């Protein structure tokens, strides 16, 4: 018996279905499916002020909040902290004067160079360095001293201040919301993505480079869903674009038309998806079905019976 999409879900629940399908696909694709790969997602220690997971195992400007607690990190998190047994004294440091000019010293206290406040990561104008787009996380650095971490993070070294030892800066304060969710360059993540890409090449005929992009996007989506417990429309738009080569809103609209019995929009969408993904139309159709197969089966439907 063929299944009509009218029998599946209402339009109101369509987005939920799409999200669930992507989560299932992400865990499957990045784990290599039934080929023996692990379906585990990777977790990373740092996040931005907005709660976005960073793609690094080391603190960097902007990625200065502890993912477990949501609190701003302190100087002890820096990879050069206590490297030689002298704790924060192992780090370079900066002394700013009343005009915002910084004298930069090495770990032995030798003057290395002078640099204006505007040259440091996280400068937001005037004599302020900070995290985020409002003054809530900004700091007036005049006449202050700050440790300069290995990756450019500044830590407050003023003992009488309430945020002594805390990281204060962000690389691009106004653009801190678009952080990747997984360390794509880590060796363990490369292995997961490689397994996912190989599965896409084998099952659907993808070129290796495109398959890697898709596997990376799915893995990032999986980390987002697992760590946050939810995903945003922005997350969906970014993932759908990377995975299917079309906009999320267009995909939902096409499925809505298919649900009502009109196949034209879905056929046209599949053609565009095939072009964007470097596939033939029938390959793109099988890929779309494959991404939704496990999720649909949870509702008792066979995606192979859904035709367009």
DRENBARO-279722 format. One record per residue (C-alpha): z, y, x. Coordinates in nm, 3 decimals. Last residue first. Example, Ala and Ser with C-alpha at 12.3 -4.5 7.8 and 13.67 -1.06 7.14 Angstrom:
<rs>
<r><zz>0.714</zz><yy>-0.106</yy><xx>1.367</xx></r>
<r><zz>0.780</zz><yy>-0.450</yy><xx>1.230</xx></r>
</rs>
This chain:
<rs>
<r><zz>-0.628</zz><yy>1.247</yy><xx>0.712</xx></r>
<r><zz>-0.435</zz><yy>0.921</yy><xx>0.660</xx></r>
<r><zz>-0.068</zz><yy>0.822</yy><xx>0.644</xx></r>
<r><zz>-0.056</zz><yy>0.439</yy><xx>0.648</xx></r>
<r><zz>-0.013</zz><yy>0.431</yy><xx>1.023</xx></r>
<r><zz>0.296</zz><yy>0.649</yy><xx>0.975</xx></r>
<r><zz>0.475</zz><yy>0.359</yy><xx>0.807</xx></r>
<r><zz>0.753</zz><yy>0.495</yy><xx>0.590</xx></r>
<r><zz>1.111</zz><yy>0.377</yy><xx>0.536</xx></r>
<r><zz>1.292</zz><yy>0.706</yy><xx>0.591</xx></r>
<r><zz>1.397</zz><yy>0.605</yy><xx>0.944</xx></r>
<r><zz>1.037</zz><yy>0.491</yy><xx>0.993</xx></r>
<r><zz>0.930</zz><yy>0.851</yy><xx>0.962</xx></r>
<r><zz>1.139</zz><yy>0.951</yy><xx>1.262</xx></r>
<r><zz>1.010</zz><yy>0.666</yy><xx>1.476</xx></r>
<r><zz>0.643</zz><yy>0.736</yy><xx>1.399</xx></r>
<r><zz>0.643</zz><yy>1.115</yy><xx>1.421</xx></r>
<r><zz>0.536</zz><yy>1.153</yy><xx>1.785</xx></r>
<r><zz>0.303</zz><yy>0.856</yy><xx>1.751</xx></r>
<r><zz>0.128</zz><yy>1.008</yy><xx>1.452</xx></r>
<r><zz>0.054</zz><yy>1.325</yy><xx>1.644</xx></r>
<r><zz>-0.064</zz><yy>1.119</yy><xx>1.943</xx></r>
<r><zz>-0.284</zz><yy>0.901</yy><xx>1.723</xx></r>
<r><zz>-0.448</zz><yy>1.210</yy><xx>1.576</xx></r>
<r><zz>-0.496</zz><yy>1.361</yy><xx>1.922</xx></r>
<r><zz>-0.667</zz><yy>1.042</yy><xx>2.037</xx></r>
<r><zz>-0.897</zz><yy>1.046</yy><xx>1.733</xx></r>
<r><zz>-0.987</zz><yy>1.408</yy><xx>1.806</xx></r>
<r><zz>-1.069</zz><yy>1.343</yy><xx>2.174</xx></r>
<r><zz>-0.808</zz><yy>1.472</yy><xx>2.413</xx></r>
<r><zz>-0.779</zz><yy>1.766</yy><xx>2.654</xx></r>
<r><zz>-0.455</zz><yy>1.887</yy><xx>2.498</xx></r>
<r><zz>-0.581</zz><yy>2.224</yy><xx>2.374</xx></r>
<r><zz>-0.907</zz><yy>2.078</yy><xx>2.244</xx></r>
<r><zz>-0.731</zz><yy>1.788</yy><xx>2.074</xx></r>
<r><zz>-0.482</zz><yy>2.028</yy><xx>1.913</xx></r>
<r><zz>-0.766</zz><yy>2.239</yy><xx>1.781</xx></r>
<r><zz>-0.935</zz><yy>1.935</yy><xx>1.626</xx></r>
<r><zz>-0.603</zz><yy>1.811</yy><xx>1.488</xx></r>
<r><zz>-0.542</zz><yy>2.147</yy><xx>1.324</xx></r>
<r><zz>-0.883</zz><yy>2.134</yy><xx>1.158</xx></r>
<r><zz>-0.812</zz><yy>1.784</yy><xx>1.025</xx></r>
<r><zz>-0.468</zz><yy>1.889</yy><xx>0.906</xx></r>
<r><zz>-0.610</zz><yy>2.194</yy><xx>0.730</xx></r>
<r><zz>-0.887</zz><yy>1.993</yy><xx>0.562</xx></r>
<r><zz>-0.674</zz><yy>1.701</yy><xx>0.437</xx></r>
<r><zz>-0.576</zz><yy>1.851</yy><xx>0.100</xx></r>
<r><zz>-0.359</zz><yy>1.606</yy><xx>-0.097</xx></r>
<r><zz>-0.055</zz><yy>1.825</yy><xx>-0.163</xx></r>
<r><zz>0.131</zz><yy>1.674</yy><xx>0.134</xx></r>
<r><zz>-0.175</zz><yy>1.735</yy><xx>0.348</xx></r>
<r><zz>-0.154</zz><yy>2.105</yy><xx>0.262</xx></r>
<r><zz>0.218</zz><yy>2.110</yy><xx>0.353</xx></r>
<r><zz>0.136</zz><yy>1.923</yy><xx>0.673</xx></r>
<r><zz>-0.113</zz><yy>2.196</yy><xx>0.764</xx></r>
<r><zz>0.138</zz><yy>2.473</yy><xx>0.687</xx></r>
<r><zz>0.404</zz><yy>2.302</yy><xx>0.900</xx></r>
<r><zz>0.168</zz><yy>2.272</yy><xx>1.195</xx></r>
<r><zz>0.053</zz><yy>2.632</yy><xx>1.159</xx></r>
<r><zz>0.412</zz><yy>2.758</yy><xx>1.154</xx></r>
<r><zz>0.491</zz><yy>2.556</yy><xx>1.469</xx></r>
<r><zz>0.195</zz><yy>2.709</yy><xx>1.654</xx></r>
<r><zz>-0.061</zz><yy>2.479</yy><xx>1.814</xx></r>
<r><zz>-0.107</zz><yy>2.303</yy><xx>2.151</xx></r>
<r><zz>0.070</zz><yy>1.986</yy><xx>2.036</xx></r>
<r><zz>0.346</zz><yy>1.944</yy><xx>2.296</xx></r>
<r><zz>0.363</zz><yy>2.289</yy><xx>2.458</xx></r>
<r><zz>0.309</zz><yy>2.487</yy><xx>2.138</xx></r>
<r><zz>0.541</zz><yy>2.257</yy><xx>1.940</xx></r>
<r><zz>0.810</zz><yy>2.299</yy><xx>2.208</xx></r>
<r><zz>0.800</zz><yy>2.679</yy><xx>2.228</xx></r>
<r><zz>0.787</zz><yy>2.723</yy><xx>1.852</xx></r>
<r><zz>1.070</zz><yy>2.475</yy><xx>1.798</xx></r>
<r><zz>1.298</zz><yy>2.639</yy><xx>2.054</xx></r>
<r><zz>1.225</zz><yy>2.982</yy><xx>1.903</xx></r>
<r><zz>1.303</zz><yy>2.846</yy><xx>1.558</xx></r>
<r><zz>1.642</zz><yy>2.746</yy><xx>1.698</xx></r>
<r><zz>1.783</zz><yy>2.405</yy><xx>1.786</xx></r>
<r><zz>2.119</zz><yy>2.245</yy><xx>1.708</xx></r>
<r><zz>2.388</zz><yy>2.033</yy><xx>1.870</xx></r>
<r><zz>2.388</zz><yy>2.282</yy><xx>2.155</xx></r>
<r><zz>2.401</zz><yy>2.030</yy><xx>2.439</xx></r>
<r><zz>2.209</zz><yy>1.746</yy><xx>2.277</xx></r>
<r><zz>1.945</zz><yy>1.951</yy><xx>2.098</xx></r>
<r><zz>1.876</zz><yy>2.167</yy><xx>2.401</xx></r>
<r><zz>1.868</zz><yy>1.870</yy><xx>2.638</xx></r>
<r><zz>1.619</zz><yy>1.693</yy><xx>2.412</xx></r>
<r><zz>1.399</zz><yy>2.003</yy><xx>2.390</xx></r>
<r><zz>1.389</zz><yy>2.028</yy><xx>2.768</xx></r>
<r><zz>1.290</zz><yy>1.663</yy><xx>2.789</xx></r>
<r><zz>1.015</zz><yy>1.715</yy><xx>2.536</xx></r>
<r><zz>0.877</zz><yy>2.015</yy><xx>2.725</xx></r>
<r><zz>0.880</zz><yy>1.826</yy><xx>3.055</xx></r>
<r><zz>0.704</zz><yy>1.527</yy><xx>2.900</xx></r>
<r><zz>0.438</zz><yy>1.761</yy><xx>2.757</xx></r>
<r><zz>0.377</zz><yy>1.936</yy><xx>3.089</xx></r>
<r><zz>0.364</zz><yy>1.601</yy><xx>3.270</xx></r>
<r><zz>0.110</zz><yy>1.463</yy><xx>3.023</xx></r>
<r><zz>-0.108</zz><yy>1.768</yy><xx>3.083</xx></r>
<r><zz>-0.109</zz><yy>1.706</yy><xx>3.457</xx></r>
<r><zz>-0.174</zz><yy>1.331</yy><xx>3.424</xx></r>
<r><zz>-0.469</zz><yy>1.360</yy><xx>3.188</xx></r>
<r><zz>-0.380</zz><yy>1.216</yy><xx>2.850</xx></r>
<r><zz>-0.529</zz><yy>0.893</yy><xx>2.721</xx></r>
<r><zz>-0.288</zz><yy>0.827</yy><xx>2.433</xx></r>
<r><zz>-0.071</zz><yy>0.527</yy><xx>2.520</xx></r>
<r><zz>-0.119</zz><yy>0.498</yy><xx>2.895</xx></r>
<r><zz>-0.130</zz><yy>0.868</yy><xx>2.980</xx></r>
<r><zz>0.161</zz><yy>0.944</yy><xx>2.746</xx></r>
<r><zz>0.367</zz><yy>0.658</yy><xx>2.891</xx></r>
<r><zz>0.301</zz><yy>0.777</yy><xx>3.245</xx></r>
<r><zz>0.414</zz><yy>1.127</yy><xx>3.149</xx></r>
<r><zz>0.743</zz><yy>0.999</yy><xx>3.008</xx></r>
<r><zz>0.817</zz><yy>0.794</yy><xx>3.319</xx></r>
<r><zz>0.732</zz><yy>1.092</yy><xx>3.542</xx></r>
<r><zz>0.957</zz><yy>1.317</yy><xx>3.332</xx></r>
<r><zz>1.255</zz><yy>1.089</yy><xx>3.382</xx></r>
<r><zz>1.190</zz><yy>1.056</yy><xx>3.755</xx></r>
<r><zz>1.142</zz><yy>1.430</yy><xx>3.800</xx></r>
<r><zz>1.472</zz><yy>1.477</yy><xx>3.621</xx></r>
<r><zz>1.658</zz><yy>1.266</yy><xx>3.874</xx></r>
<r><zz>1.493</zz><yy>1.441</yy><xx>4.169</xx></r>
<r><zz>1.575</zz><yy>1.789</yy><xx>4.044</xx></r>
<r><zz>1.278</zz><yy>2.022</yy><xx>4.002</xx></r>
<r><zz>1.284</zz><yy>2.029</yy><xx>3.623</xx></r>
<r><zz>1.645</zz><yy>2.141</yy><xx>3.615</xx></r>
<r><zz>1.676</zz><yy>2.134</yy><xx>3.237</xx></r>
<r><zz>1.723</zz><yy>2.387</yy><xx>2.959</xx></r>
<r><zz>1.490</zz><yy>2.664</yy><xx>3.075</xx></r>
<r><zz>1.620</zz><yy>3.016</yy><xx>3.029</xx></r>
<r><zz>1.448</zz><yy>3.260</yy><xx>2.794</xx></r>
<r><zz>1.749</zz><yy>3.462</yy><xx>2.680</xx></r>
<r><zz>1.828</zz><yy>3.646</yy><xx>3.005</xx></r>
<r><zz>1.545</zz><yy>3.897</yy><xx>2.983</xx></r>
<r><zz>1.729</zz><yy>4.229</yy><xx>2.965</xx></r>
<r><zz>1.974</zz><yy>4.143</yy><xx>3.244</xx></r>
<r><zz>1.711</zz><yy>4.031</yy><xx>3.492</xx></r>
<r><zz>1.893</zz><yy>3.859</yy><xx>3.780</xx></r>
<r><zz>2.241</zz><yy>3.872</yy><xx>3.627</xx></r>
<r><zz>2.554</zz><yy>4.001</yy><xx>3.793</xx></r>
<r><zz>2.934</zz><yy>3.996</yy><xx>3.772</xx></r>
<r><zz>3.069</zz><yy>3.669</yy><xx>3.908</xx></r>
<r><zz>3.450</zz><yy>3.657</yy><xx>3.888</xx></r>
<r><zz>3.690</zz><yy>3.667</yy><xx>4.183</xx></r>
<r><zz>3.898</zz><yy>3.957</yy><xx>4.048</xx></r>
<r><zz>3.809</zz><yy>4.019</yy><xx>3.683</xx></r>
<r><zz>4.136</zz><yy>4.195</yy><xx>3.598</xx></r>
<r><zz>4.112</zz><yy>4.437</yy><xx>3.891</xx></r>
<r><zz>4.389</zz><yy>4.475</yy><xx>4.147</xx></r>
<r><zz>4.238</zz><yy>4.228</yy><xx>4.394</xx></r>
<r><zz>3.895</zz><yy>4.388</yy><xx>4.420</xx></r>
<r><zz>3.665</zz><yy>4.111</yy><xx>4.547</xx></r>
<r><zz>3.446</zz><yy>4.085</yy><xx>4.235</xx></r>
<r><zz>3.174</zz><yy>3.824</yy><xx>4.289</xx></r>
<r><zz>2.804</zz><yy>3.909</yy><xx>4.336</xx></r>
<r><zz>2.552</zz><yy>3.626</yy><xx>4.297</xx></r>
<r><zz>2.258</zz><yy>3.643</yy><xx>4.537</xx></r>
<r><zz>2.205</zz><yy>3.270</yy><xx>4.587</xx></r>
<r><zz>2.443</zz><yy>3.226</yy><xx>4.882</xx></r>
<r><zz>2.706</zz><yy>3.452</yy><xx>4.733</xx></r>
<r><zz>2.770</zz><yy>3.819</yy><xx>4.811</xx></r>
<r><zz>3.141</zz><yy>3.894</yy><xx>4.782</xx></r>
<r><zz>3.205</zz><yy>4.229</yy><xx>4.621</xx></r>
<r><zz>3.393</zz><yy>4.543</yy><xx>4.722</xx></r>
<r><zz>3.425</zz><yy>4.850</yy><xx>4.498</xx></r>
<r><zz>3.399</zz><yy>5.222</yy><xx>4.566</xx></r>
<r><zz>3.133</zz><yy>5.249</yy><xx>4.293</xx></r>
<r><zz>3.055</zz><yy>4.913</yy><xx>4.128</xx></r>
<r><zz>3.072</zz><yy>5.022</yy><xx>3.764</xx></r>
<r><zz>3.059</zz><yy>4.689</yy><xx>3.582</xx></r>
<r><zz>2.855</zz><yy>4.567</yy><xx>3.286</xx></r>
<r><zz>2.942</zz><yy>4.276</yy><xx>3.057</xx></r>
<r><zz>3.025</zz><yy>4.471</yy><xx>2.740</xx></r>
<r><zz>2.782</zz><yy>4.747</yy><xx>2.835</xx></r>
<r><zz>2.501</zz><yy>4.581</yy><xx>2.641</xx></r>
<r><zz>2.189</zz><yy>4.388</yy><xx>2.742</xx></r>
<r><zz>2.347</zz><yy>4.093</yy><xx>2.918</xx></r>
<r><zz>2.505</zz><yy>4.050</yy><xx>3.258</xx></r>
<r><zz>2.598</zz><yy>4.337</yy><xx>3.483</xx></r>
<r><zz>2.554</zz><yy>4.587</yy><xx>3.762</xx></r>
<r><zz>2.617</zz><yy>4.954</yy><xx>3.697</xx></r>
<r><zz>2.587</zz><yy>5.253</yy><xx>3.928</xx></r>
<r><zz>2.300</zz><yy>5.413</yy><xx>3.737</xx></r>
<r><zz>2.083</zz><yy>5.148</yy><xx>3.576</xx></r>
<r><zz>2.109</zz><yy>4.782</yy><xx>3.479</xx></r>
<r><zz>2.126</zz><yy>4.628</yy><xx>3.827</xx></r>
<r><zz>2.167</zz><yy>4.252</yy><xx>3.783</xx></r>
<r><zz>2.036</zz><yy>4.141</yy><xx>4.120</xx></r>
<r><zz>2.099</zz><yy>4.399</yy><xx>4.389</xx></r>
<r><zz>1.839</zz><yy>4.652</yy><xx>4.502</xx></r>
<r><zz>1.943</zz><yy>4.919</yy><xx>4.251</xx></r>
<r><zz>2.288</zz><yy>4.939</yy><xx>4.412</xx></r>
<r><zz>2.130</zz><yy>5.087</yy><xx>4.726</xx></r>
<r><zz>2.130</zz><yy>4.877</yy><xx>5.042</xx></r>
<r><zz>2.270</zz><yy>4.925</yy><xx>5.390</xx></r>
<r><zz>2.232</zz><yy>4.660</yy><xx>5.662</xx></r>
<r><zz>2.402</zz><yy>4.387</yy><xx>5.867</xx></r>
<r><zz>2.749</zz><yy>4.523</yy><xx>5.943</xx></r>
<r><zz>2.956</zz><yy>4.251</yy><xx>6.110</xx></r>
<r><zz>3.259</zz><yy>4.129</yy><xx>5.915</xx></r>
<r><zz>3.241</zz><yy>3.770</yy><xx>6.032</xx></r>
<r><zz>3.104</zz><yy>3.646</yy><xx>5.698</xx></r>
<r><zz>2.820</zz><yy>3.901</yy><xx>5.717</xx></r>
<r><zz>2.850</zz><yy>4.262</yy><xx>5.606</xx></r>
<r><zz>2.640</zz><yy>4.464</yy><xx>5.358</xx></r>
<r><zz>2.714</zz><yy>4.837</yy><xx>5.320</xx></r>
<r><zz>2.626</zz><yy>4.935</yy><xx>4.964</xx></r>
<r><zz>2.517</zz><yy>5.277</yy><xx>4.841</xx></r>
<r><zz>2.636</zz><yy>5.342</yy><xx>4.485</xx></r>
<r><zz>2.720</zz><yy>5.711</yy><xx>4.533</xx></r>
<r><zz>3.098</zz><yy>5.661</yy><xx>4.559</xx></r>
<r><zz>3.059</zz><yy>5.395</yy><xx>4.829</xx></r>
<r><zz>2.987</zz><yy>5.025</yy><xx>4.780</xx></r>
<r><zz>3.127</zz><yy>4.760</yy><xx>5.014</xx></r>
<r><zz>2.926</zz><yy>4.436</yy><xx>5.011</xx></r>
<r><zz>3.030</zz><yy>4.089</yy><xx>5.125</xx></r>
<r><zz>2.897</zz><yy>3.785</yy><xx>5.309</xx></r>
<r><zz>3.074</zz><yy>3.462</yy><xx>5.227</xx></r>
<r><zz>3.292</zz><yy>3.239</yy><xx>5.442</xx></r>
<r><zz>3.588</zz><yy>3.467</yy><xx>5.372</xx></r>
<r><zz>3.585</zz><yy>3.329</yy><xx>5.017</xx></r>
<r><zz>3.744</zz><yy>3.005</yy><xx>5.138</xx></r>
<r><zz>3.823</zz><yy>3.002</yy><xx>5.511</xx></r>
<r><zz>3.775</zz><yy>2.629</yy><xx>5.564</xx></r>
<r><zz>3.423</zz><yy>2.635</yy><xx>5.702</xx></r>
<r><zz>3.234</zz><yy>2.588</yy><xx>5.376</xx></r>
<r><zz>3.523</zz><yy>2.729</yy><xx>5.175</xx></r>
<r><zz>3.280</zz><yy>2.901</yy><xx>4.938</xx></r>
<r><zz>2.926</zz><yy>2.847</yy><xx>5.058</xx></r>
<r><zz>2.817</zz><yy>2.653</yy><xx>4.745</xx></r>
<r><zz>2.962</zz><yy>2.926</yy><xx>4.518</xx></r>
<r><zz>3.187</zz><yy>2.788</yy><xx>4.245</xx></r>
<r><zz>3.504</zz><yy>2.917</yy><xx>4.418</xx></r>
<r><zz>3.378</zz><yy>3.273</yy><xx>4.358</xx></r>
<r><zz>3.463</zz><yy>3.256</yy><xx>3.988</xx></r>
<r><zz>3.262</zz><yy>3.149</yy><xx>3.683</xx></r>
<r><zz>3.234</zz><yy>3.339</yy><xx>3.354</xx></r>
<r><zz>3.365</zz><yy>3.130</yy><xx>3.065</xx></r>
<r><zz>3.158</zz><yy>2.915</yy><xx>2.827</xx></r>
<r><zz>3.404</zz><yy>2.632</yy><xx>2.886</xx></r>
<r><zz>3.181</zz><yy>2.334</yy><xx>2.957</xx></r>
<r><zz>2.867</zz><yy>2.529</yy><xx>3.052</xx></r>
<r><zz>3.056</zz><yy>2.748</yy><xx>3.300</xx></r>
<r><zz>2.893</zz><yy>3.091</yy><xx>3.302</xx></r>
<r><zz>2.713</zz><yy>3.241</yy><xx>3.600</xx></r>
<r><zz>2.349</zz><yy>3.153</yy><xx>3.547</xx></r>
<r><zz>2.242</zz><yy>3.516</yy><xx>3.543</xx></r>
<r><zz>2.231</zz><yy>3.550</yy><xx>3.921</xx></r>
<r><zz>2.247</zz><yy>3.193</yy><xx>4.053</xx></r>
<r><zz>2.522</zz><yy>2.931</yy><xx>4.042</xx></r>
<r><zz>2.409</zz><yy>2.597</yy><xx>4.180</xx></r>
<r><zz>2.295</zz><yy>2.285</yy><xx>3.992</xx></r>
<r><zz>2.002</zz><yy>2.472</yy><xx>3.847</xx></r>
<r><zz>1.780</zz><yy>2.483</yy><xx>3.540</xx></r>
<r><zz>2.015</zz><yy>2.688</yy><xx>3.325</xx></r>
<r><zz>2.149</zz><yy>2.604</yy><xx>2.976</xx></r>
<r><zz>2.134</zz><yy>2.891</yy><xx>2.728</xx></r>
<r><zz>2.473</zz><yy>3.010</yy><xx>2.601</xx></r>
<r><zz>2.375</zz><yy>3.377</yy><xx>2.569</xx></r>
<r><zz>2.581</zz><yy>3.481</yy><xx>2.874</xx></r>
<r><zz>2.371</zz><yy>3.230</yy><xx>3.064</xx></r>
<r><zz>2.459</zz><yy>2.867</yy><xx>3.137</xx></r>
<r><zz>2.574</zz><yy>2.658</yy><xx>3.430</xx></r>
<r><zz>2.687</zz><yy>2.299</yy><xx>3.486</xx></r>
<r><zz>2.376</zz><yy>2.096</yy><xx>3.402</xx></r>
<r><zz>2.332</zz><yy>1.793</yy><xx>3.180</xx></r>
<r><zz>2.051</zz><yy>1.542</yy><xx>3.204</xx></r>
<r><zz>1.908</zz><yy>1.343</yy><xx>2.916</xx></r>
<r><zz>1.944</zz><yy>0.968</yy><xx>2.903</xx></r>
<r><zz>1.651</zz><yy>0.761</yy><xx>2.777</xx></r>
<r><zz>1.658</zz><yy>0.533</yy><xx>3.081</xx></r>
<r><zz>1.337</zz><yy>0.362</yy><xx>3.179</xx></r>
<r><zz>1.271</zz><yy>-0.009</yy><xx>3.120</xx></r>
<r><zz>0.918</zz><yy>0.018</yy><xx>2.989</xx></r>
<r><zz>1.023</zz><yy>0.033</yy><xx>2.626</xx></r>
<r><zz>0.985</zz><yy>0.407</yy><xx>2.604</xx></r>
<r><zz>0.958</zz><yy>0.592</yy><xx>2.934</xx></r>
<r><zz>1.290</zz><yy>0.773</yy><xx>2.899</xx></r>
<r><zz>1.134</zz><yy>1.115</yy><xx>2.871</xx></r>
<r><zz>0.903</zz><yy>1.003</yy><xx>2.594</xx></r>
<r><zz>1.167</zz><yy>0.823</yy><xx>2.389</xx></r>
<r><zz>1.440</zz><yy>1.086</yy><xx>2.404</xx></r>
<r><zz>1.187</zz><yy>1.359</yy><xx>2.332</xx></r>
<r><zz>1.014</zz><yy>1.166</yy><xx>2.056</xx></r>
<r><zz>1.340</zz><yy>1.115</yy><xx>1.868</xx></r>
<r><zz>1.428</zz><yy>1.483</yy><xx>1.904</xx></r>
<r><zz>1.076</zz><yy>1.583</yy><xx>1.805</xx></r>
<r><zz>1.086</zz><yy>1.371</yy><xx>1.493</xx></r>
<r><zz>1.425</zz><yy>1.508</yy><xx>1.394</xx></r>
<r><zz>1.296</zz><yy>1.864</yy><xx>1.428</xx></r>
<r><zz>0.983</zz><yy>1.794</yy><xx>1.225</xx></r>
<r><zz>1.180</zz><yy>1.617</yy><xx>0.952</xx></r>
<r><zz>1.423</zz><yy>1.905</yy><xx>0.925</xx></r>
<r><zz>1.130</zz><yy>2.146</yy><xx>0.900</xx></r>
<r><zz>0.984</zz><yy>1.941</yy><xx>0.615</xx></r>
<r><zz>1.306</zz><yy>1.935</yy><xx>0.414</xx></r>
<r><zz>1.222</zz><yy>2.239</yy><xx>0.202</xx></r>
<r><zz>0.864</zz><yy>2.119</yy><xx>0.158</xx></r>
<r><zz>0.997</zz><yy>1.809</yy><xx>-0.017</xx></r>
<r><zz>0.993</zz><yy>1.480</yy><xx>0.161</xx></r>
<r><zz>0.796</zz><yy>1.157</yy><xx>0.186</xx></r>
<r><zz>0.632</zz><yy>1.055</yy><xx>-0.140</xx></r>
<r><zz>0.393</zz><yy>1.348</yy><xx>-0.152</xx></r>
<r><zz>0.282</zz><yy>1.234</yy><xx>0.195</xx></r>
<r><zz>0.095</zz><yy>0.951</yy><xx>0.026</xx></r>
<r><zz>0.169</zz><yy>0.603</yy><xx>0.153</xx></r>
<r><zz>-0.100</zz><yy>0.338</yy><xx>0.142</xx></r>
<r><zz>0.000</zz><yy>0.000</yy><xx>0.000</xx></r>
</rs>
